[in-house]
Amino acid sequence: MTTTEPRPDVVPFGQAVRAWFTISLQTFGGPAGQIAVMQHHLVDERRWIGQKRFLHALNFCMLLPGPEAQQLAIYVGWLLNGLRGGLVAGTLFVLPGVVALLVLSGVYVAYGDTTVVTALFAGLGPAVIAIVAQAVWRVGNRALTSRVLLGFAVAAFVALAVLGTPFPIVIAVAAVASWALHRRRPGLITAGAAHQAAGETSPPLIPDDTLHHEQPSARRNITVLAVGLVAWFAPVAAFALATGGDSVYTEQGLFFSGTAVVTFGGAYAVLAFVAQRAVEHYGWLTAGDMVRGLALAESTPGPLIMVVQFVAFLGAYHQPGPLDPWTAGIAASLLTTWVTFVPCFLFVLLGAPYIERLRGNEGISAALTGITAAVVGVIANLGLYFALHTLFARTDTVDAGIIHLTVPDPGTLRPVPLAITVVAVALIFWRKWSVLRVLAVCGLLGLVAGLAGLPGL
């Protein structure tokens, strides 16, 4: 059997590695900013890939669970340099953030109880509320283009905030319902969806037909799947054998492996689920810790889902078992990072040869549109969760039949975080400041309030 596969290295491998390293140091600002950085370096500046092909890859990555920006890096790296290109691009994309957040997690554990650090994080928490509100606004403007899609968002919010429905069920129902509506009334779901038509700003230096490709085959699929699953779960199995099936390491390895396959719509969509389980079920950290961890993840490069590394670090540090707490925190942090991002490589490398078929499937497009609309409600629920635990010292849970509602105690409102939240909202929505600038200002305001001894922090 003959194949028409071109040479893997469409561009010199060393040159590609340097490009991906440069991109990895600029991946701030969430997926929109990260995709914009890749667009600038790969499409506009180096012209290694055309705009149409870049968007083609992005559309495929948005069908997958996990951080779409990292998956886009894996896919484009695969197009340019084959398997090793995808592995290097995806690894470099997250490496600076892994190192930075690991260091910050250690600083938080070591100095989080000091007056200075406590005050600093008291300012970062309110900034997170404004950042999540901005995410709701941005995603909503793009996704909620009809009353039907607005209904999906409202239903998702009510299901999570009022009925206590598990996040994976909300996403699954949104996908099935939007697909079913498309089958009954074609165009109802997708007709009003925003579509960014983008023409070629300049022709790419590398024609599309010379980019790396592989012939789909059962043998290839089995090989990729087998290697990927072994790489994914071997570390979890090793920790389970060494520390027991009920250790914090095994629990985290299995839990975050599960979240890796349901993270549709970006990190914000799954973080409310992660926060609820990590805080209330496993007790790995407090709600306040979760808010501060998100602030740290917002200030480091890489995908926002990296915050699970912080969650794992604190959980293992406080429940180290036979290990030293610091060793436990580092080990759990790296294990969680591994099981969170390895699936991204598996999904992209397994599905890449079938992208052309997936791209034209209107049923999949309708399901994705419904999921994206529901994600707006999911992110709004995350904002509510953070607001309740940041602005109020105490909350209560109301359970009445199918109603599972968290309500604040009005008498425990914290005035300083409320004031800083107002400032953060004004800076983001009115002044259009970047996330990093808002975090810096709010952290400084919290520091000043703490050193001044103001009550209500």
Secondary structure, 3 states (H helix, E strand, C coil): CCCCCCCCCCCCHHHHHHHHHHHHCCCCCHHHHHHHHHHHHHHHHCCCCCHHHHHHHHHHHHCCCCCHHHHHHHHHHHHHHHHHHHHHHHHHHHHHHHHHHHHHHHHHHHHCCCHHHHHHHHHHHHHHHHHHHHHHHHHHHHHCCCHHHHHHHHHHHHHHHCCCCCHHHHHHHHHHHHHHHHHHCCCCCCCCCCCCCCCCCCCCCCCHHHCCCCCCCHHHHHHHHHHHHHHHHHHHHHHHHHHCCCCHHHHHHHHHHHHHCCCCCCHHHHHHHHHHHHHHHCCCCCHHHHHHHHHHHHCCCCCHHHHHHHHHHHHHHHCCCCCCHHHHHHHHHHHHHHHHHHHHHHHHHHHHHHHHHHHCCHHHHHHHHHHHHHHHHHHHHHHHHHHHHHHECCEEEEEECCEEEEEECHHHECHHHHHHHHHHHHHHHHCCCCHHHHHHHHHHHHHHHHHCCCCCC
